[in-house]
């Protein structure tokens, strides 16, 4: 049995509508599983997605399995301080459980070797994501946002049922700042 080839490609402008629909379909599964139904409109909202995709320093990537689109990611790449973020990450419906997400994450790490830290977040109810980021990818939970400690960078989570804003912030340290100061680029 041959191993699937997982690669990344920058999303083409004419692919953004499909990218958004596939991401919203993938995110909807977790919301329906947790809350029984979707609120009015997609999750994340078109507005949230458009803002993320068009933000300064954003990079929209397609995850490819043997050349076929199976998911995507929206990153914020800071070329000055190398503290980057994984803003959105998804696999198309039906692609989970094959190791594609982990291979894709490692491909992202390899694509941006100058990264000092990666940060990402996920809603509190998304236990599969928490497992993936912490146990598979090596992130650490660095903050828990909730009604007593709201995320100052995120408006109220009105597009998620419950809208309580409960979410985890994760960080993965790729290399120390001291090593960078000494010229270590490994």
LUMDREN-643650 format. One record per residue (C-alpha): residue number from 1; chain; x, y, z. Coordinates in pm, 1 decimal. Each point is the difference from the previous one (the first is absolute). Example, Ala and Ser with C-alpha at 12.3 -4.5 7.8 and 13.67 -1.06 7.14 Angstrom:
  num  chaine        c1        c2        c3
    1       A    1230.0    -450.0     780.0
    2       A     137.0     344.0     -66.0
This chain:
  num  chaine        c1        c2        c3
    1       A       0.0       0.0       0.0
    2       A     148.8     335.0    -101.6
    3       A     -15.8     296.3     230.2
    4       A    -210.6     297.1    -107.9
    5       A     196.1     307.4    -104.2
    6       A    -118.3     300.9     202.3
    7       A     103.0     336.8    -143.9
    8       A     -99.0     364.4      27.1
    9       A     -85.2     255.1    -267.6
   10       A     -98.1     364.2      24.9
   11       A    -372.6      21.6     -69.3
   12       A     -88.2     153.6    -334.4
   13       A    -231.0     301.6       1.3
   14       A    -262.0    -192.3    -200.7
   15       A       6.0    -278.5     264.6
   16       A     -84.7     219.6     301.5
   17       A    -378.3     -54.8     -24.1
   18       A      45.8    -380.7       4.2
   19       A     259.4      32.5     278.0
   20       A    -244.8     196.3     216.6
   21       A    -290.0    -241.0     -64.5
   22       A     213.4    -305.4      82.4
   23       A     129.5     165.3     318.5
   24       A    -351.6      94.2     111.8
   25       A    -127.6    -353.3     -74.3
   26       A     285.3    -148.8     206.1
   27       A     -56.1     237.7     294.3
   28       A    -377.1     -62.3      -7.8
   29       A      45.7    -366.0      93.4
   30       A     146.5      81.2     341.7
   31       A    -266.2     262.0      71.4
   32       A    -284.4    -236.0     -94.3
   33       A     156.3    -281.6     205.8
   34       A      25.2     227.1     304.5
   35       A    -314.6     212.6     -28.6
   36       A    -233.3    -206.3    -220.3
   37       A     -36.5     260.6    -273.1
   38       A     161.4     296.4    -164.7
   39       A     -99.5     356.0      80.5
   40       A    -118.0     220.5    -283.4
   41       A     281.3      16.5    -252.7
   42       A     327.0    -184.9     -39.9
   43       A     273.8     -51.6     259.8
   44       A     225.6     194.4     -11.9
   45       A    -201.2     278.9    -155.1
   46       A      88.6     127.9    -345.3
   47       A     108.0     325.9     163.6
   48       A     241.9    -174.7     237.7
   49       A     140.1    -209.0    -285.2
   50       A      38.6     296.2    -235.3
   51       A     177.7     200.4     271.5
   52       A     238.4    -287.4      71.8
   53       A      77.8     -69.8    -365.1
   54       A      55.9     365.2     -88.1
   55       A     189.3      99.3     316.5
   56       A     348.3     144.4     -32.7
   57       A     268.6    -271.5      -6.3
   58       A    -257.9    -275.6     -55.5
   59       A      89.3    -302.3    -209.3
   60       A    -274.3    -230.3    -125.6
   61       A     123.4    -352.8     -66.2
   62       A    -161.5    -305.1    -151.5
   63       A      81.8    -339.6     146.5
   64       A      46.7    -253.0    -279.5
   65       A      -2.9    -378.1      25.7
   66       A     157.0    -152.4    -310.3
   67       A     -75.2     327.8    -178.9
   68       A    -369.5      13.6     100.5
   69       A    -139.7     276.2     224.0
   70       A     -86.9    -148.3     338.4
   71       A      11.9     301.8     229.7
   72       A     157.0     332.2      68.9
   73       A     151.3     246.0     242.8
   74       A       8.6     373.2      54.4
   75       A     322.1     119.5     159.8
   76       A     129.9     335.9     113.8
   77       A     371.0      14.1     -75.1
   78       A     195.4     279.1     166.9
   79       A     323.0      25.9    -196.8
   80       A     146.1     250.2     247.2
   81       A     -32.0    -174.9     335.9
   82       A     -79.7    -357.3    -117.1
   83       A    -281.8     -45.1     252.9
   84       A    -259.8    -153.5    -229.7
   85       A    -354.2    -123.9      40.8
   86       A    -216.9    -275.9    -134.8
   87       A    -329.7     185.1     -30.6
   88       A    -211.8    -266.5    -169.0
   89       A      72.2    -364.2     -77.8
   90       A    -231.8    -260.5    -146.8
   91       A     -31.5    -326.1    -182.9
   92       A    -289.1     -53.0    -236.0
   93       A    -289.4    -207.9     125.7
   94       A      94.9    -368.7     -23.9
   95       A     378.0      54.5      14.9
   96       A      51.1     -33.5     378.8
   97       A     169.3    -295.8     165.4
   98       A     260.1     -62.3    -272.3
   99       A     293.3     195.6     143.9
  100       A     -43.1     274.4    -260.8
  101       A     -36.6     280.7     255.3
  102       A     319.3     -89.6     182.4
  103       A     197.5     -35.5    -323.7
  104       A    -141.6     332.7    -117.8
  105       A      99.5     169.7     326.0
  106       A     355.2    -134.1     -29.8
  107       A       8.8     126.0    -360.7
  108       A    -101.4     346.5     125.7
  109       A     278.7      -9.6     260.0
  110       A     249.5     -94.7    -272.2
  111       A    -127.5     275.0    -231.9
  112       A      71.1     262.9     269.1
  113       A     324.1    -116.2     169.9
  114       A      79.8     351.9     124.1
  115       A    -301.9     -11.3     234.4
  116       A      81.4      60.3     364.9
  117       A    -352.2     -69.2     128.6
  118       A    -330.6    -112.1    -142.9
  119       A    -325.6      91.8     169.2
  120       A    -349.8    -127.7     -64.6
  121       A    -331.2     -31.0     179.9
  122       A    -306.1    -220.9       6.8
  123       A    -337.3       8.0     173.6
  124       A     -22.8    -175.5     335.1
  125       A    -249.8    -257.0    -128.3
  126       A     226.3    -117.1    -285.7
  127       A     168.5    -284.1     186.5
  128       A     128.3    -160.3    -321.9
  129       A     187.8     322.5     -82.5
  130       A     140.1      27.8     352.0
  131       A     129.6    -358.2     -24.4
  132       A     147.7      68.8    -344.1
  133       A     185.1     319.0      94.0
  134       A     126.8    -114.7     341.3
  135       A      56.4    -374.9     -37.0
  136       A      89.3     -24.5    -368.5
  137       A     155.3     332.3    -104.0
  138       A     178.4      96.1     322.7
  139       A    -180.8     323.6      85.8
  140       A     -48.1     104.6     361.9
  141       A    -312.7     165.9     136.3
  142       A     103.7     348.4     108.3
  143       A    -334.8     165.4      71.1
  144       A    -365.2     -83.8      60.5
  145       A    -245.6     264.8    -113.5
  146       A    -343.4       8.6     163.2
  147       A    -256.1     245.5     136.8
  148       A     238.1      87.1     286.6
  149       A     297.6      40.1    -231.2
  150       A    -117.4      96.3    -352.1
  151       A     233.6      -5.8    -297.5
  152       A      89.9     364.8     -66.7
  153       A      84.7     -83.5    -363.7
  154       A    -327.6    -172.4     -85.8
  155       A    -343.4     157.9       3.8
  156       A    -275.2    -196.2     171.1
  157       A     -44.2    -339.7    -160.7
  158       A    -349.2      82.8    -120.2
  159       A      16.2    -240.1    -293.8
  160       A      56.0    -303.2     227.4
  161       A    -304.1    -131.0     190.9
  162       A      31.6      86.3     365.2
  163       A     216.5     297.7     -95.5
  164       A     184.6     -19.3     331.0
  165       A     344.3      48.2    -155.3
  166       A     149.0    -295.8     187.7
  167       A     315.9     -84.9    -191.1
  168       A     356.3    -115.1      44.1
  169       A     305.1     185.9    -129.0
  170       A     291.6    -225.8     -94.6
  171       A     366.2      69.0     -68.4
  172       A     278.4    -209.2    -145.5
  173       A     352.9     125.8      52.8
  174       A     210.3    -100.2    -298.1
  175       A     327.3     154.5     111.5
  176       A     114.2     231.7     273.3
  177       A      34.4     371.7     -49.6
  178       A     345.2     -26.0     161.7
  179       A     108.2    -241.2    -275.6
  180       A    -119.7     246.1    -260.4
  181       A     193.0     280.7     163.8
  182       A     315.2    -215.8     -14.1
  183       A     -54.3     -67.3    -369.5
  184       A    -137.4    -354.0      35.9
  185       A    -235.4     -59.2    -291.4
  186       A     -65.5    -369.8      57.6
